[in-house]
Structure formats: structure tokens, C-alpha cells
Amino acid sequence: MTANEIRDSFVKFFESKGHLIVPSAPMVIKDDPTLMFTNAGMNQFKDIILGNRPATSKRCTDSQKCLRVSGKHNDLEEVGHDTYHHTMFEMLGNWSFGDYFKKEAIGWAWEYLVDVLKINKENLYATVFEGAPEEGLERDNEAASYWEQYLPADHIINGNKHDNFWEMGATGPCGPCSEIHIDLRPEEEKKKVPGRDLVNKDNPLVIEIWNLVFMQYNRKADQSLEPLPAKVIDTGMGFERLCAVMQGKRSNYDTDVFQPIIKVIGELSGCRYGEDPKKDVAMRVVADHLRTIAFSIADGQLPGNAKAGYVIRRILRRAVRYAYTFLGQKEAFMYKLLPVLVQEMGKSYPELEAQKVLISKVIKEEEDSFLRTLDTGIRMLDRVMAETKAAGKHVIDGVEAFTLFDTYGFPLDLTELICRENGMEVDEKAFDVEMQKQKERARNAAAVETGDWVVLAEGETEFKGWDYTEYECHILRYRKVTQKKQTFYQIVLDYTPFYAEMVGQVGYRFLLCSEFENIEILVTKTGKQPACAYRQDFASTSRCGFHGLCRHRFARRQ
């Protein structure tokens, strides 16, 4: 079965059981302050579960696009390095709102897997909640009794609160759950170690494929539990994992969900998947992250510097860095992968086709922007790591990591990733201290918003102020700064007669002179680099030739 056939078979099976097929909700959430992204299939039904609005149908089914890269559910660091974790993934699910409960949910799950998909029942295991005495919760004997109708006793396993008590977040609907795991190992391995001993032990071939959640409670802000107005069934099956099972693959990335994308990545990069482990990881990361970025933009979330936008930007930059380092991609190329994604998933998710022009444009612009600073940032990090190793240490200074973040747009997790690849760590406490200082400066500066540095040329500033009061210079890099609804630009020059005033000094007035206009300059310090900040709008900036090709005459006057 192809991926599209598997998706269709699931929703049609539950349609035959009286379920209404509903479309996937947006992956980016705009009307719920407790969540940035849809991280489970039930998110769109939250108000129904809480009794705040009536259900259109008491039984529903769909394939929901989800994203797990923040908060409790965060799989980002595993993505690409193993065969089954993803950022964006599809969740096949069926729901009952005050209608059927555990008996039917378990029975239909078994019927679909064993009778419809013909999965060998001997390879299946089920977990049930073992209870939590500290919260007055007993073992889920009811679910266990239903599983006993289908599975031998040694295939029914008790699970702890972490694995078998499902919660959407710190608050909200929750309840015991029953996971279905499958053992995909060769027969000789199964004879040595029984599958039950490997359930929830991070074995890549003994994995969870379906979670049946029996929602009975609402977790309140004080962490107490109250019964829901009506019991709810919420099931979620990992679509990508199911495709691997049905297509006889040991890796989700070997299925037709990802292989068409990976094939195009190989064609564009000249790399062959399966020949080099590091390149394979990079190709998996790019294929996975492409889907996340494209669907997020299609749902209205552009990359940015705050909240959901920042998460998407981090993911995009993570993919760009892998492609740059391991696939030799020094220019934007991820946007070129969009056509194959639309071809494979556009029928099931028409928003991809509708927004493909916008998606392509945004991805390319983000790639171009980050690539301008990536090479410099990586070289700076390489220098820091080399100096740290030379000093006999393996933990790099958190201040240096913060400089990478603040100046070159390197998120901490990207710096940590590169350090791990080189057997090193980052002093996160020192990083956090610098971040806190930055936040305090921002608060004191009345919410200054600072954009990423745009690098026009490499180099450092050379001070000419001892010998000259006027000097011809070029712009090395610049960034946009917004404060109190006013726009500034900070620029770093290759040569300058400017210097920042010191305590007790009367400051000089400085001018930036071009053929179009003269602009007064405020000289500041940004880390180790002198910078000039001035108010300007985009129209004047464009006229002034901010592409770095024009030359300006800078003068200081007393």
C-alpha cells in the first residue's frame, strides 16, 4: 500500500463505523494561548471535550498534521539521527464524544490492524496504565480485560504515568491510555529477547504505532483532576510509522512519505542516500524540516524572531546548516524541493498547492538571509572550539555561544548540535546569564526589537580616527532595530574615523555622507564591534544603495 492508500483506508474504515471524516485543523494555532502548535489530533476538539461547545458529530475521524518541537512534546534533537522521530508528522485518529468508550476503541483498533491491514498479531503488544497511588488512580483493569480477548497475558504490559497517562499539556483534558506496540525485528532476534522486554526501551524496531487515550479527567491549574462532562475516546496513530510497517521498511525515511523528497535532495546535491551516515542524517533532516516549514507557512505562520515564528526559523536554520555542512549547499536550495512535496501531499492537503508561491518565496528569502551569516558564524565557532580544546577543556564559554546567537543568529540548540558533533558541550548557565542581561537591557530600552545581521562583506572595522576626520568606507554588515515605534539601522564599517564617547566626554557629531543626503550618526558599541546607528526608513535606505555596492564618505566634525 502507498502512503496515500494507507491514509484513505484508515478514514474509510472508521467512516464505516459511523464516524464523520473531518479535515485536518491548521498546524499553527492562533486562538489558544496554551499552545503554539497542534501537537495532537485532539487539539481541534478541545472545547468539545471540555463541554464548552457541542459536537457536530459524536464520532469523528481524520488525519491531522501535527508539530512537536517545543514544551513537553519535543522530538527535535532526535530528528534525522534515528529512523522514526519527526518534527511535523501526521496523526491518524478517531474520536468519540460521550458515545463509545474503551471496549469499542480497543476492538476496532484490533480489527483495523489485524483484519484490514493483515498485520501479524503475534508481533503486537499493548500497554495499560499501572496506576498512580499518589493521585488516587488505580490500574486500568478495564482496558486490560478487553485486551485479554485478543492478546496473551505476556503481550499486555503495565506502563507508568509517563508512558500511559496522556496529558495535552500542563492543564487540560487527560486520562489513562493504552499503547499498541509492534515488534519488527528478525525472528532470530525475537527468539533471543522477547518483545515485551523492549517495549518503551527506545529500540528502533520495537515501536509504538497507536495510542488509545481514554479521557476521563481535566487537569486544572492547581494540578488537581476533575471528571470531564462526558468520557472521550481520542486515538492517535503515527502515520509515518504505520507506512514503514505496511511497506516492510525499518525506517520511516525509507517509505514513499520521504523517499521522493530525499531523491530530489540527492539529485540537487550530488549525494547518494545510504552511502555516508553523516550525509544520510543531513538528507533526513532536510526532508523532515521541509515539511514542517512548508505546512507552517501554508497555515499562516512566517519565520520570525518571537514565539511560533522563532520556532519555525530555528527549524529552517537547522536544515540549512545540515545542508551547508554535509551536502555542500552554499546557496539556497530547499525551496527547490517544494514541487515534489506538493506533488506527494497536495491532494490530501490542498493548502500546499494554494500557497506554493508564497511558501517558495519565504523559504528562499530565509535561506539567503541565513547563508550570508552562516559561514562567518561557523568559522567563529570553529575558532572557539579549537581554542577551548587547546586549553584542555571540552566546554565552550557560554558568553561566546551568546555572541553567536546575538550577532550571527545561531540559536543555542544549533551551537550545541555542532559542539556535540565535535565531542564538546556549551556552558548553558553562562549563556542563560548573558541572555538575562540582554532581556534586562531590552526592558530598559523600552522593548527594542533587533533583526538579524545581514552580512555584505567579511572583515573587521579598522579605526582611522587618530589620523583622519573624514574617510571613505564600505558597509560590512547591518541590521534593523525598532524602538518605541521608531526604526534605526545599525551598521558596521570596514574603516571609520568614528568612535564612541566615553564617560565624562562630550560626544562628537558624525555624518554619513552619500550623493543623496547627509545623515547624523550615533556611534555605539555592539560586543567587540563598533557600530553606527541612525534613524532611516526603507525608502531612503533603498535609495542609498544598502546592497553594499555604493561607497559612502564618512566625516566627523566637532
C-alpha positions as MATLAB code, in Angstrom:
seq = 'MTANEIRDSFVKFFESKGHLIVPSAPMVIKDDPTLMFTNAGMNQFKDIILGNRPATSKRCTDSQKCLRVSGKHNDLEEVGHDTYHHTMFEMLGNWSFGDYFKKEAIGWAWEYLVDVLKINKENLYATVFEGAPEEGLERDNEAASYWEQYLPADHIINGNKHDNFWEMGATGPCGPCSEIHIDLRPEEEKKKVPGRDLVNKDNPLVIEIWNLVFMQYNRKADQSLEPLPAKVIDTGMGFERLCAVMQGKRSNYDTDVFQPIIKVIGELSGCRYGEDPKKDVAMRVVADHLRTIAFSIADGQLPGNAKAGYVIRRILRRAVRYAYTFLGQKEAFMYKLLPVLVQEMGKSYPELEAQKVLISKVIKEEEDSFLRTLDTGIRMLDRVMAETKAAGKHVIDGVEAFTLFDTYGFPLDLTELICRENGMEVDEKAFDVEMQKQKERARNAAAVETGDWVVLAEGETEFKGWDYTEYECHILRYRKVTQKKQTFYQIVLDYTPFYAEMVGQVGYRFLLCSEFENIEILVTKTGKQPACAYRQDFASTSRCGFHGLCRHRFARRQ';
ca = [
       0.000    0.000    0.000;
       1.185    3.519   -0.797;
       1.099    6.255    1.823;
      -1.970    7.824    0.242;
      -3.746    4.446    0.154;
      -2.977    3.835    3.835;
      -4.324    7.260    4.831;
      -7.503    6.691    2.834;
      -8.029    3.181    4.215;
      -7.921    4.452    7.799;
     -10.533    7.191    7.465;
     -12.783    4.990    5.329;
     -12.629    2.200    7.922;
     -13.847    4.499   10.655;
     -16.369    6.095    8.323;
     -17.840    2.577    8.046;
     -18.125    2.631   11.865;
     -20.283    5.761   11.812;
     -17.520    8.365   12.083;
     -17.652   11.732   10.327;
     -14.487   12.429    8.283;
     -13.269   15.918    9.243;
     -10.421   17.923    7.652;
      -7.119   18.475    9.428;
      -7.006   21.607   11.571;
      -4.168   24.092   10.910;
      -0.840   23.041   12.376;
      -0.310   26.568   13.724;
      -2.753   27.558   16.469;
      -3.895   31.175   16.655;
      -6.800   31.083   19.112;
      -5.446   29.088   22.067;
      -2.978   30.825   24.443;
      -1.896   27.463   25.919;
      -0.496   26.084   22.636;
       1.556   27.431   19.718;
       1.183   24.374   17.515;
      -1.178   21.460   17.080;
       0.734   18.691   18.854;
      -2.013   16.059   18.835;
      -5.099   15.192   16.854;
      -7.426   16.176   19.669;
      -6.427   19.859   19.820;
      -9.206   20.976   17.498;
     -11.738   19.124   19.675;
     -10.578   20.621   22.979;
     -13.659   22.812   23.524;
     -15.938   19.860   22.775;
     -14.082   17.685   25.279;
     -14.324   20.397   27.942;
     -18.031   20.812   27.257;
     -17.677   24.396   26.007;
     -19.372   23.694   22.671;
     -21.456   20.870   21.244;
     -20.001   18.262   18.914;
     -21.038   18.313   15.254;
     -20.884   14.523   15.406;
     -20.326   12.212   18.359;
     -17.894   10.204   16.231;
     -15.126   11.759   14.092;
     -12.018   10.614   12.232;
      -9.238   12.352   10.304;
      -5.549   12.589    9.507;
      -4.192   15.561   11.453;
      -0.920   17.359   10.722;
       0.997   17.897   13.986;
       4.197   19.565   15.146;
       6.237   18.662   18.230;
       9.260   20.871   18.766;
       8.592   22.728   21.996;
       7.376   22.207   25.539;
       6.635   18.728   26.880;
       6.475   17.163   23.414;
       9.830   17.934   21.803;
      11.449   15.494   19.370;
      13.719   17.974   17.548;
      17.084   16.635   18.704;
      16.228   13.089   17.624;
      15.045   14.062   14.153;
      17.319   12.761   11.425;
      19.526   10.833   13.848;
      17.073    7.975   14.267;
      14.562    6.397   11.928;
      11.226    7.327   13.469;
      11.178   10.778   15.107;
       9.856   13.796   13.203;
       9.012   17.434   13.764;
       5.926   17.573   11.557;
       4.010   14.309   11.350;
       0.521   13.062   10.574;
      -1.699   11.588   13.254;
      -4.438    9.195   12.196;
      -7.193    9.403   14.765;
     -10.742    8.548   15.738;
     -12.828   10.193   18.466;
     -15.920    9.551   20.498;
     -17.544   12.384   22.453;
     -19.724   10.758   25.086;
     -20.553    7.823   22.815;
     -18.459    4.608   22.770;
     -15.529    4.056   25.137;
     -12.765    1.529   25.858;
     -14.382   -1.658   24.594;
     -15.148   -0.346   21.095;
     -11.903    1.644   20.801;
      -9.799   -1.439   21.555;
     -11.924   -3.737   19.424;
     -11.855   -1.515   16.350;
      -8.120   -0.860   16.686;
      -7.546   -4.612   16.647;
      -9.926   -5.103   13.717;
      -8.200   -2.438   11.610;
      -4.658   -3.632   12.289;
      -5.208   -7.373   12.110;
      -8.235   -7.876    9.852;
      -7.913   -4.920    7.465;
      -4.157   -4.360    7.271;
      -3.296   -8.042    7.911;
      -0.571   -7.261   10.462;
       0.693  -10.377   12.247;
      -0.967  -10.312   15.685;
       1.983  -12.167   17.229;
       4.069   -9.022   16.759;
       1.660   -6.773   18.671;
       1.866   -5.693   22.333;
      -0.439   -3.480   24.384;
       0.344   -1.381   27.450;
      -2.116   -0.331   30.146;
      -1.827    2.273   32.887;
      -0.427    0.741   36.078;
      -1.973    3.418   38.306;
      -0.649    6.327   40.383;
      -1.454    5.975   44.104;
      -0.217    9.499   44.828;
      -3.118   10.821   42.740;
      -5.601    8.161   43.805;
      -5.543    6.479   40.384;
      -5.842    2.673   40.138;
      -4.581    0.325   37.417;
      -6.707    0.388   34.262;
      -8.111   -3.096   34.751;
     -10.991   -2.356   32.394;
      -8.703   -1.805   29.407;
      -6.623   -4.839   30.388;
      -9.733   -7.036   30.424;
     -10.611   -6.052   26.851;
      -7.081   -6.679   25.617;
      -7.208  -10.153   27.135;
      -9.804  -11.006   24.482;
      -7.194  -10.510   21.767;
      -3.716  -10.884   23.265;
      -1.988  -13.420   25.524;
      -1.143  -12.202   29.020;
       2.572  -11.771   28.267;
       1.698   -9.313   25.485;
      -0.181   -6.997   27.893;
       2.263   -4.783   29.813;
       1.820   -2.332   32.667;
       3.004    1.185   31.882;
       3.846    4.060   34.214;
       2.354    7.526   34.379;
       4.902    8.936   31.947;
       4.010    6.439   29.213;
       0.411    5.584   29.957;
      -1.306    8.662   31.323;
      -1.815   11.078   28.458;
      -1.920   14.834   29.014;
      -2.180   17.515   26.349;
      -0.116   19.945   28.420;
       0.250   21.329   31.938;
      -3.520   21.749   32.054;
      -6.462   20.407   30.075;
      -8.042   17.061   29.147;
      -6.190   13.914   30.200;
      -6.633   10.274   31.153;
      -5.141    6.775   31.067;
      -4.076    5.433   27.721;
      -3.278    2.114   26.099;
      -0.437    1.996   23.585;
      -0.105   -0.552   20.801;
       3.496   -1.510   20.010;
       4.843   -3.658   17.185;
       7.979   -5.796   17.090;
       9.638   -5.502   13.672;
      12.834   -7.406   14.495;
      14.008  -10.514   12.609;
      12.829  -13.844   14.006;
      16.264  -14.818   15.312;
      16.369  -11.667   17.461;
      12.874  -12.275   18.783;
      13.942  -15.720   19.989;
      16.821  -14.216   21.973;
      14.896  -11.375   23.647;
      11.083  -11.248   23.875;
       9.448   -8.105   22.538;
       7.797   -7.295   25.874;
      11.246   -6.594   27.340;
      11.902   -3.929   24.698;
       8.608   -2.031   24.795;
       9.260    1.667   25.574;
      13.008    0.990   25.739;
      13.909    3.123   22.678;
      14.551    0.130   20.442;
      14.068    1.414   16.856;
      12.409   -1.868   15.793;
      10.047   -2.246   18.773;
       7.960    0.895   18.487;
       4.621    2.370   19.415;
       2.287    2.791   16.454;
      -1.071    3.653   18.064;
      -2.144    5.271   21.310;
      -5.709    4.874   22.567;
      -6.451    7.629   25.058;
      -9.379    7.246   27.418;
     -10.075   10.820   28.525;
     -11.833   10.914   31.842;
     -10.351   13.992   33.568;
      -9.490   17.658   33.194;
      -6.182   18.778   34.738;
      -6.790   22.113   36.478;
      -4.251   24.876   37.102;
      -3.700   23.649   40.677;
      -2.860   20.202   39.183;
      -5.961   18.568   40.645;
      -8.129   16.287   38.479;
     -11.841   16.709   37.875;
     -14.091   14.396   35.815;
     -14.914   15.512   32.294;
     -18.574   16.232   31.496;
     -18.558   13.176   29.208;
     -15.976   10.440   28.643;
     -13.992   10.821   25.465;
     -12.050    8.471   23.205;
      -9.063   10.041   21.474;
      -6.778    7.775   19.471;
      -3.666    8.693   17.555;
      -1.643    6.501   15.236;
       1.656    7.657   13.761;
       1.053    7.703   10.027;
       4.737    7.614    9.068;
       5.423    4.635   11.343;
       2.402    2.779   10.007;
       3.654    3.337    6.455;
       7.008    1.796    7.424;
       5.219   -1.254    8.841;
       2.987   -1.709    5.799;
       5.806   -1.174    3.292;
       8.217   -3.501    5.091;
      10.743   -0.777    5.911;
      12.846   -0.422    9.025;
      12.984    3.341    8.694;
      10.194    5.866    8.173;
      12.544    7.664    5.791;
      12.650    4.620    3.508;
       8.917    4.859    2.795;
       7.253    6.776   -0.031;
       6.420    9.512    2.502;
      10.033   10.743    2.381;
      11.857    8.939   -0.441;
      10.584   11.187   -3.266;
      11.918   14.225   -1.365;
      15.203   12.512   -0.485;
      15.652   11.525   -4.141;
      15.417   15.166   -5.243;
      17.793   16.220   -2.427;
      20.274   13.693   -3.802;
      19.879   14.981   -7.352;
      20.437   18.591   -6.316;
      23.371   17.872   -4.000;
      25.053   15.090   -5.956;
      24.856   12.804   -2.900;
      23.506    9.277   -2.840;
      21.374    8.287    0.138;
      22.737    5.276    2.001;
      26.442    5.776    1.274;
      27.568    8.183    4.020;
      25.951    8.179    7.510;
      26.528   11.917    8.066;
      25.064   12.820    4.683;
      22.149   10.478    5.348;
      21.357   12.330    8.591;
      21.509   15.639    6.744;
      19.185   14.404    3.992;
      16.694   13.135    6.570;
      16.819   16.425    8.474;
      16.193   18.457    5.326;
      13.351   16.188    4.172;
      11.684   16.314    7.579;
      12.156   20.044    8.168;
      10.956   20.965    4.675;
       7.534   19.561    5.515;
       7.361   21.469    8.808;
       8.349   24.785    7.262;
       6.072   24.455    4.234;
       2.993   23.490    6.223;
       3.624   26.231    8.804;
       3.828   28.918    6.136;
       0.744   27.492    4.412;
      -1.082   27.826    7.736;
      -0.104   31.477    8.040;
       2.990   31.341   10.259;
       6.036   33.061    8.784;
       9.514   32.642   10.281;
      10.254   35.392   12.782;
      12.069   36.409   15.946;
       9.394   35.603   18.514;
       7.152   32.747   19.659;
       5.908   30.440   16.890;
       7.787   32.376   14.216;
      11.056   31.858   16.057;
      10.458   28.107   16.325;
       9.921   27.867   12.566;
      13.024   29.965   11.891;
      15.091   27.705   14.163;
      13.917   24.623   12.283;
      14.659   26.193    8.907;
      18.138   27.272   10.009;
      18.840   23.820   11.407;
      18.069   22.348    7.982;
      20.149   24.994    6.172;
      23.123   24.273    8.418;
      22.947   20.495    7.787;
      22.705   21.081    4.025;
      25.585   23.574    4.140;
      27.955   21.422    6.194;
      27.230   17.915    4.930;
      25.614   18.327    1.496;
      27.780   21.166    0.199;
      24.854   23.526   -0.362;
      26.306   27.050   -0.186;
      23.290   28.612   -1.890;
      19.562   28.384   -1.223;
      18.163   25.062   -2.390;
      15.392   23.944   -0.017;
      12.824   25.999   -1.881;
      13.596   23.865   -4.950;
      12.218   20.823   -3.079;
       8.739   22.297   -2.722;
       7.333   20.972   -6.052;
       7.905   17.330   -5.048;
       6.283   17.930   -1.645;
       3.230   19.488   -3.304;
       3.081   16.588   -5.752;
       3.134   13.972   -2.969;
       0.909   15.655   -0.361;
      -1.029   18.351   -2.207;
      -4.049   16.144   -2.867;
      -4.577   15.378    0.818;
      -3.634   18.893    1.935;
      -4.736   21.369   -0.786;
      -3.375   24.353    1.170;
       0.101   23.384   -0.093;
      -0.919   23.880   -3.707;
      -2.818   27.075   -2.898;
       0.140   28.675   -1.077;
       3.085   27.223   -3.022;
       4.246   30.558   -4.462;
       4.334   32.220   -1.036;
       5.978   29.185    0.579;
       8.734   29.065   -2.055;
       9.429   32.803   -1.773;
       9.609   32.813    2.033;
      11.864   29.745    2.225;
      14.292   31.167   -0.335;
      14.470   34.537    1.415;
      15.131   32.867    4.771;
      17.794   30.615    3.263;
      19.545   33.537    1.576;
      19.484   35.572    4.780;
      20.952   32.871    6.999;
      23.534   31.711    4.473;
      25.024   35.223    4.484;
      25.959   34.811    8.135;
      26.364   31.045    8.407;
      29.894   30.790    7.045;
      31.192   33.521    9.353;
      29.374   32.040   12.351;
      30.687   28.527   11.728;
      34.244   29.807   11.349;
      33.885   31.743   14.606;
      32.560   28.646   16.378;
      35.371   26.535   14.912;
      37.879   29.021   16.330;
      36.211   28.960   19.759;
      36.171   25.152   19.810;
      39.822   24.982   18.735;
      40.866   27.429   21.469;
      38.833   25.524   24.038;
      40.428   22.198   23.071;
      43.880   23.789   23.105;
      43.202   24.832   26.696;
      42.422   21.216   27.573;
      38.702   21.852   28.018;
      35.607   20.440   26.363;
      33.009   23.041   27.430;
      32.913   26.260   25.412;
      32.204   29.576   27.089;
      28.513   30.455   27.254;
      29.411   34.088   26.546;
      30.877   33.041   23.199;
      27.756   30.978   22.477;
      25.629   34.012   23.241;
      27.690   36.159   20.871;
      26.971   33.614   18.139;
      23.285   33.854   18.969;
      23.140   37.636   19.234;
      25.412   38.547   16.329;
      25.042   35.688   13.847;
      21.560   34.356   14.599;
      22.814   30.969   15.850;
      20.184   29.532   18.228;
      21.701   27.820   21.266;
      20.486   24.403   20.115;
      22.345   24.841   16.798;
      25.573   25.740   18.607;
      25.064   22.763   20.941;
      24.453   20.486   17.955;
      27.713   21.481   16.268;
      29.570   21.152   19.566;
      28.174   17.652   20.152;
      29.347   16.603   16.709;
      32.825   17.624   17.845;
      32.659   15.977   21.289;
      32.089   19.243   23.153;
      29.449   20.979   25.263;
      28.225   24.521   25.900;
      28.140   26.265   29.268;
      24.383   26.815   29.268;
      24.362   28.587   32.636;
      26.714   31.283   31.345;
      24.618   31.550   28.189;
      21.485   31.999   30.283;
      23.187   34.733   32.316;
      24.026   36.628   29.135;
      20.510   36.097   27.830;
      19.081   37.515   31.054;
      21.343   40.553   30.761;
      20.108   41.027   27.208;
      16.491   40.824   28.347;
      17.131   43.395   31.063;
      18.760   45.705   28.522;
      15.783   45.223   26.259;
      13.330   46.062   29.040;
      15.341   49.133   29.948;
      15.389   50.173   26.313;
      11.596   50.015   26.087;
      11.222   46.827   24.106;
      13.859   47.134   21.401;
      13.336   44.685   18.533;
      16.582   43.721   16.808;
      16.742   41.963   13.472;
      19.430   39.568   12.260;
      22.725   40.919   10.964;
      22.843   40.992    7.166;
      26.451   40.380    6.076;
      27.545   42.203    2.920;
      31.292   41.549    3.183;
      33.721   39.845    5.535;
      36.163   41.747    7.720;
      36.543   43.783   10.889;
      36.470   47.546   11.498;
      39.762   49.435   11.309;
      39.810   52.720   13.255;
      41.225   55.712   11.313;
      40.199   58.439   13.753;
      43.695   59.277   15.004;
      44.798   60.439   11.575;
      41.616   61.353    9.732;
      38.393   63.217   10.360;
      36.997   62.006    7.039;
      37.417   58.612    5.360;
      35.852   56.617    2.510;
      34.302   53.374    3.778;
      32.135   50.382    2.943;
      29.392   48.706    4.951;
      30.324   45.246    6.204;
      27.001   44.340    7.780;
      23.804   45.924    9.040;
      20.663   45.134   10.996;
      17.319   46.787   11.646;
      16.404   47.982   15.150;
      12.953   49.147   16.247;
      12.461   51.087   19.486;
       9.392   52.981   20.644;
       7.870   52.579   17.170;
      10.927   54.221   15.578;
      13.230   52.452   13.136;
      17.037   52.517   13.354;
      19.723   50.716   11.459;
      22.988   49.569   12.987;
      25.884   49.323   10.548;
      29.438   48.004   10.868;
      32.074   49.647    8.649;
      35.386   48.441    7.225;
      37.119   51.763    8.043;
      35.899   54.523   10.300;
      37.026   57.791   11.924;
      34.121   57.414   14.387;
      34.482   56.380   17.994;
      32.003   56.090   20.826;
      32.025   58.749   23.526;
      33.377   57.671   26.912;
      32.079   58.531   30.354;
      32.567   62.245   31.044;
      33.262   63.100   27.412;
      31.189   65.362   25.225;
      30.230   63.383   22.171;
      31.190   64.383   18.650;
      28.653   64.741   15.867;
      29.232   62.345   12.986;
      27.856   62.362    9.471;
      27.263   59.676    6.871;
      27.515   61.413    3.513;
      26.354   59.984    0.226;
      25.467   61.558   -3.081;
      21.847   61.669   -1.937;
      21.941   63.048    1.613;
      23.806   63.564    4.863;
      22.678   61.573    7.903;
      23.640   62.181   11.521;
      25.196   59.173   13.238;
      25.142   57.900   16.816;
      28.222   55.766   17.492;
      27.668   52.769   19.793;
      29.321   49.513   20.762;
      27.949   46.059   19.812;
      30.037   43.401   21.531;
      33.585   43.834   20.255;
      32.438   45.673   17.136;
      31.916   49.444   16.750;
      28.641   50.226   15.059;
      26.729   53.250   13.874;
      23.018   53.648   14.476;
      20.749   56.088   12.721;
      17.059   56.599   12.017;
      16.071   55.862    8.491;
      13.144   54.436    6.566;
      13.246   51.679    3.999;
      12.702   54.021    1.058;
      15.740   56.147    1.860;
      17.781   53.063    2.663;
      16.988   51.571   -0.721;
      17.867   54.842   -2.443;
      21.101   54.954   -0.522;
      22.213   51.666   -2.030;
      22.221   49.409    1.045;
      23.242   46.500   -1.178;
      26.818   47.419   -0.295;
      27.926   48.296   -3.795;
      27.893   52.071   -3.370;
      30.627   53.877   -1.451;
      29.938   56.432    1.275;
      32.101   59.235    2.620;
      32.034   59.378    6.397;
      33.059   62.533    8.234;
      33.292   63.641   11.815;
      33.015   67.249   12.844;
      33.394   68.875   16.243;
];
